[in-house]
Amino acid sequence: MNIAFIINEFPTLSETFILNQITGLIDRGHKVDIYAQCPGNTSKIHPEVLKYRLLERTYYDVPVPHNLFKRLLKAIWLVIINFHKSPFVILRSLNVFKYGRQALSLRLLYTVFPYIGRKPYDIIHCHFGPNGLHGVRLRELGAIKGKIVATFHGYDVNILPRLHGNSYYEKLFQEVDLCTINSDFIGQRIKSLGADAEKLVKLPVGVNTRKLAFTKRQPESDGEIVILSVGRLVEVKGIEYSIRAIAQIVLKFPNIQYQIAGDGPLREQLRDLSEQLGISEHVKLLGARTTEQVANLYNNAHIFILSGIVGQDGAEEGQGLVLLEAQAAELPVIASRVGGIPESVVDGESGFLVPERDVEALAEKLIYLIEHPEIWPEMGRAGRAYVEANYDINKLNDRLVDIYQELSDGKISSSKQKVEIVSGQEQKTS
């Protein structure tokens, strides 16, 4: 199949789930093109980007000059060199009667240039709701052709409808061929916004279990206990509450070390908090890490924690991919009972769920795990088995190809992968 991915940035360290889908499709013999709004941070990139030569498959949006005169001149030049490829697409993008300010400002015209003149795709996979809207608009203009799949993850259903109204995705839901969601939680949210249940398929974000080898968990000879968190340093991750929990137990366990892998706008604030609580020597902000570096962190840790919260803007974790990675590495986990997180942990078996923002509960579970290292291997095995059964990336990529094929063949309504979300329960339909 000929497949296009429409995404925000590429390459980027924080969206390995998209990278894993792309490389998995290429491994299965499919052709993949990547369309991104802009390049990500290329100072650190995943080795797979180079291995698969993905930058050669990537096309970026044409930057729109802020100066109106320069914007017009650049647009004229782009029209001159591209008009022969798709004259009607270019003319449609200038239809101010239909598209209003988007056409008048020439921004709509600029969006079509990376796409025009290319062969039709079997599947156009748009990650995150706004890119789904972008995809259906491009198809309406004739700039791109193919069946459109829109994947929703979290902020796109939790935050954007609050900002733009519940009808924000109305056109997408009308025009899209299929929506995938990574959890029942996201499924409920998207249905409440007007998505047709007949167009919903549950396809969780997967984990490459082969890259997360088992490491026997036991306390170090010097008594050091390594607690790990991985994720963007943003409010919804709730790292502040994990730091406060560490502060509550550090006197009892002076050899604990809390490692935080990831970067983001709250980095300085979290560092300041650690200093204010007098535990800066126990809290290590490691910054952004590649997949391989994160795998090493999992291997060298003893306990994983994701103290996610509902943010002030309404953001919640849609699934909690890092929890699945940690469990695949056979780490016992502690996580908050918010969003889609409860679907990613077997409470009491592979880890513990606690109320959000509950520092005392976090500290209590940390103490319990630190004082009972004999249960680490059992919890680790339970977590690994759960991930292998439900979230293995190779199984999910096979499933993705099946979904693509059935959608392309017009048989998606009979797909065994189809899921109807009813009262938070997963019901397979035939």
Steps between C-alpha positions, in 0.01 A plus 500: 500500500594861444456683832534863610546615859396855588656603832614806694880475509756258368732374629424534870610304806164517676282320243658156469154347455473665157854402407430138597196492273693647207794262528267206561313575178826532304617166644179348367576621149282810482602839364470785748526875445508741793345847493590720798428859591866560586823319592545395859820529700759329284782526756369176653315254280410134527740269313206357302456837329846457346477124456181526294612826331171655603606859439513413130131409526399815687335811355447818701241776484614806310567783750257790464671843523348735758552799273202513264698636205765228532223243544340611174825502305595154627151370421523629142833326451369173648191513279715558190721197564219270619197601294559238233486221759153568639341819367153424637634431851676835504190680374276329758733607781443863393119476520427776753123444468533148642805524723490864609800635687700179458494556124526878513810487721657249255563259789282235340695535177828447684373177660443322169847534348669202675219270380413598144617290212539182702339165427188398698552322830316194621499638854557849642569456873465823699630491857312737734163654429616832345704311244187298422322828425795600285482170313130524416548859383789397274291219357208738444734726304627204299857547623512147638299188423436192711307361798555714810573354843513743794660389825410679823738492795410736785540875482309504173181380671558638850621854431414617149121456528511709819676775307306484174167346597359148481430538129871542425528157334158500333641510146762238582240258637290550188780451248751263661494135399615365837610620843730302726520553874760366742274435801137468603544831682579679173222306330243634744629855456494488122149355495382782725631744237288344228716226348310219332554172687495325163821680409688423825771238542699450817870466422725563801847645471743209500830416666800332340545233766808364323692815594403479867680200639434351841730607781472331837379758752670499837641766733858607437769388742536857626126526558439744212148497357446664160152637432434608142260724310505558124304768317469861394542745786148638475218540750299194397786265595467606865871464571471765772303251711757224453773738617294592806447129574875441480548784748269321745698175498859612448581511872389140539679390182803728454637289215214558258561679172218639288590522131281703263562456127344760273497870434242774488387839629486394866864395524619801700189498718555135593866562572406791726243283680763233569730763646223651714418157640868434570518189282686627193775242555236227473322637189673482163350682201661313214355689204381345174617148424491275193313169498820308569595726789154469653524120470822511702330714763220243529756223539681680780191612694306321774162678501317709240258781579256706291305734727284645222233759569213676329657831394344840541432498127320164525789291371523136609713204401330319215682170555832529685749344259794528740310286751482224241869535420587481870288190547652342190837552673347318802496803727235527771307822437303761691258724310207733545143397436425757226423494129595181320770405753289237683474305175880475487560352847372182665434656841640288783678263261742694280484819706282731705253772407453798732280812492644796308692766694501272808856536627433289808367211291801519267736498798313209659530282189866595454572399857316171453695410187835605646435290813384197300755442222407132496181588305683694229565197275140377529357841414752535220400169344131592523566833328710345225235236429228768487693712251598205281138388481343839431754760388779333303587734212550219250154358564346846487681588177363181345159607619555849354577351158184289519297811581659689212434215259138455600441875481665513159288205383182652640457221755569686825143452624564127529842537659567284804702791634193724519417612851190664635556701816208443735512614862877477500501135398655354187264296285629336186252503214486288193 
